[in-house]
Amino acid sequence: MDTMTLINTKKRYIIAVLLVLIVSSCGKMPINGDLDGRWQIMKIEYASGVEEAPERAYYSVALHTINLMKVDVTSQTGNMEYTGDSLFVVMPISKVEDLLPFGMNGTEQRFGVKELTSKHLILQSDYARLEFRKF
């Protein structure tokens, strides 16, 4: 192999490595494991014993952000911290009455993570137990 061919091969190799690095760094990796994604609320069981199955209500989790959405009704966005066995949610610009349909009775809520798989989630607070499926 002559010197020019060797130089061109090295340039192509360097360009290929740089392209791979650029492409792989563009997307944000999920930092919350199975918790990241969109979860549909299947059942809310309140501490009082009352149960309900809300229609088209979702929690969406990505990075340190949580979005609570009831299709064609409301959307609330806040911050969250997930530690593996608990989820702490802060909804700084929401009103409590807007959070009630999502099993929250305050703008700050701590949930115990009772079960978490790639398809099923159970959260428990002193106010309610929420069951989800991954949507």
C-alpha positions in Angstrom: 0.0 0.0 0.0 1.4 3.4 -0.9 1.5 6.3 1.5 -1.4 8.2 -0.1 -3.7 5.2 0.1 -2.7 4.7 3.8 -3.4 8.4 4.6 -6.8 8.2 2.8 -7.7 5.0 4.7 -6.8 6.6 8.1 -8.9 9.7 7.2 -11.9 7.5 6.4 -11.5 5.6 9.6 -11.3 8.8 11.7 -14.3 10.3 9.9 -16.3 7.0 10.5 -15.4 7.0 14.2 -16.4 10.7 14.6 -19.7 10.1 12.8 -20.5 7.2 15.2 -19.7 9.3 18.2 -21.8 12.2 17.0 -24.8 10.0 16.2 -24.6 8.1 19.5 -24.4 11.3 21.6 -27.4 13.0 20.0 -30.1 11.0 21.9 -30.7 11.2 25.6 -30.4 7.8 27.2 -33.1 6.8 29.7 -31.8 7.4 33.2 -34.8 5.9 35.0 -34.6 2.4 33.6 -38.0 0.7 33.1 -39.8 3.8 34.7 -39.1 5.9 31.6 -41.9 6.0 29.1 -45.7 6.5 29.0 -47.8 4.7 31.6 -51.6 4.4 31.5 -53.4 4.5 34.8 -55.5 1.3 35.0 -56.8 1.7 38.6 -56.6 4.1 41.5 -57.4 2.7 44.9 -57.8 5.4 47.5 -56.9 5.0 51.2 -60.7 5.2 51.9 -61.2 2.0 50.0 -62.9 3.7 47.0 -61.6 2.4 43.6 -61.8 4.0 40.2 -60.5 3.2 36.7 -59.8 6.6 35.0 -60.2 6.7 31.2 -57.3 7.8 29.1 -55.1 9.1 31.9 -51.3 8.8 31.7 -48.0 9.5 33.4 -45.1 10.1 31.1 -41.6 10.0 32.5 -38.4 11.1 30.9 -35.2 12.2 32.6 -36.3 14.3 35.6 -39.6 15.4 34.1 -43.1 14.0 34.6 -46.2 14.8 32.6 -49.6 13.9 33.8 -52.2 13.9 30.9 -55.9 13.1 30.7 -56.7 13.1 26.9 -58.7 16.2 25.8 -59.0 17.4 29.5 -55.7 18.4 31.1 -51.9 18.2 31.0 -49.7 18.9 34.0 -45.9 19.0 33.9 -43.6 18.8 36.9 -40.3 17.5 38.2 -39.5 14.1 39.6 -36.8 12.2 41.3 -36.6 8.4 41.2 -34.5 6.5 43.6 -35.4 2.9 42.8 -37.8 2.3 45.7 -39.5 5.7 45.7 -40.7 8.4 43.3 -40.9 12.0 44.5 -43.1 14.3 42.3 -43.2 18.1 42.5 -45.8 19.9 40.4 -44.9 23.6 41.0 -47.5 25.3 38.8 -50.4 22.9 39.2 -53.4 23.2 41.4 -54.3 20.4 43.7 -57.8 20.0 42.1 -56.1 19.4 38.7 -53.9 16.6 40.2 -56.7 14.6 42.0 -57.7 12.7 38.8 -54.1 11.3 38.8 -54.2 10.0 42.3 -52.3 12.9 43.9 -53.7 15.0 46.7 -50.9 17.7 46.7 -48.4 19.5 44.5 -45.7 17.4 46.2 -46.2 13.7 46.4 -43.9 10.8 47.5 -44.8 7.4 46.1 -43.3 4.1 47.1 -42.5 2.0 44.0 -44.1 -1.3 44.9 -43.7 -3.0 41.5 -41.8 -2.0 38.4 -41.3 -4.1 35.3 -41.1 -3.1 31.6 -44.9 -3.4 31.4 -46.4 -2.9 34.9 -46.0 -0.3 37.6 -47.6 0.1 41.1 -47.1 3.3 43.0 -48.3 3.7 46.6 -48.7 6.9 48.6 -50.6 7.6 51.9 -53.4 8.9 49.6 -53.8 6.2 46.9 -52.4 3.1 45.3 -52.0 3.5 41.5 -51.7 0.6 39.0 -50.3 1.3 35.5 -49.5 -0.5 32.3 -46.9 0.6 29.9 -48.6 2.2 26.9 
